[in-house]
Amino acid sequence: MYINPNIDKPIFIQIAEQLEDSIFTGTYPEETKIPSTNEISVLLNINPHTVLKGMNMLVDQEIIYKKRGLGMFVKEGAVIKIRQKRQNQFYDQYIATLLEEASKLQMSKEEIITLIERGYDHELNSN
Amino acid sequence: MNSILIKNITKRYKGVTALDNVSFSFEYGKIYGFLGRNGAGKSTLINIMANRIFADEGEVVIDQVSAKENMEVHEKIFCMSEVDLYDTSLKIKDQFKWISRFYDSFDIEKAFDISRKFNLDTNKRFKALSKGYQSIFKLTAALALNVPYIVFDEPVLGLDVNHRELFYDLLLKDYENNERTIIIATHLIEEIANIIEEVVLIDKGKVLLQESVDTLLGTGYCVSGPEQEVVSYCRDKNVIGNDELGNLKLAYILGEKSPLPHGSHLQITAMNLQKLFVKLTEKGGN
């Protein structure tokens, strides 16, 4: 986990995103315990209230849940939920910025499509 | 609600007004960054809260009780300060014994435990310690005191980076187990930026702002780009400072971000707490 204080994104959101990423990639599998606010707070030198705020974001999204007296656990179905969410954000996060940069560089639609195809070919060859 | 209430405090030293009618409060259960430039009045206020000096006007109220010359508040607040108020020829282990006689809430076991973590030799006399270890002794004493309000005035002065990390770790662990008010006055702003929940910034004897760190970082930002575009973007905004880099202009702004105009060449970047502090306090600085 790594927090970047110099980017324009509140720390609690960065914590939520990093935890989410670890859940998505399987570091914390479903129905297992994630680190406590205490552990994260001490490891990253961050106020525990900030860490809790980040965790509560994931609780609201039903990605983690609290087991009374035991801590926070990854919810069943969390991975599918995260994938769904990220697919929904894919256009805004990647395609929109790609098109914006392409227009600055005066690149045509066809050129972009060719590049995307090249990317796919490259990936197929390297596998 | 429990708090330290600073009410209309004024303190003058020969012709200099160190604190000018200062009013604000430290709420119970939060970690505060108490920031200000050299000579801003931080230590003066800390000394008044600790009953070491007295205000000319106003009062400090701790949990609804007036603090002035009141022994009761000594079990409520402790200030670790930059000046050495200890008998410098006493051994550290004897210092701990004396502190435990003065303070009911002093946990001497914890003090020895923290000393071990820092490799502080408790058989040495205070004056035989290096500058860094003198700080370590003082903050060890403060961490082992179980009072609801604890003030650290420059706690990491002379500490190497490993010991600073250890201090922040111990502070946060302690805070998790035992929520209380922690007030940290320091010049190493970035080191505590994520640890503190709220900032009190004083400048020239007045409170410049009191705000949660989240809100503060959310409202402070930097706009950069060609001069004319920056100037027109800043027209209706609260600009707290400017920098120039050839034709590139940077403006530091406090307030709501408005969307960039279409086809704009401007860039918006975040501003960290240290930069914000510098920009807010550099006007009329030295």
Interface residues (C-beta under 8 A of the other chain):
Chain A: I3 P5 N6 I7 D8 K9 P10 I11 F12 T37 N38 S41 V42 L44 N45 I46 N47 P48 H49 T50
Chain B: I31 E165 Y168 D169 L172 K173 Y175 E176 E190 E191 A193 N194 I195 I196 E197 V213 D214 L217 G218 Y221 I268 T269 A270 N272
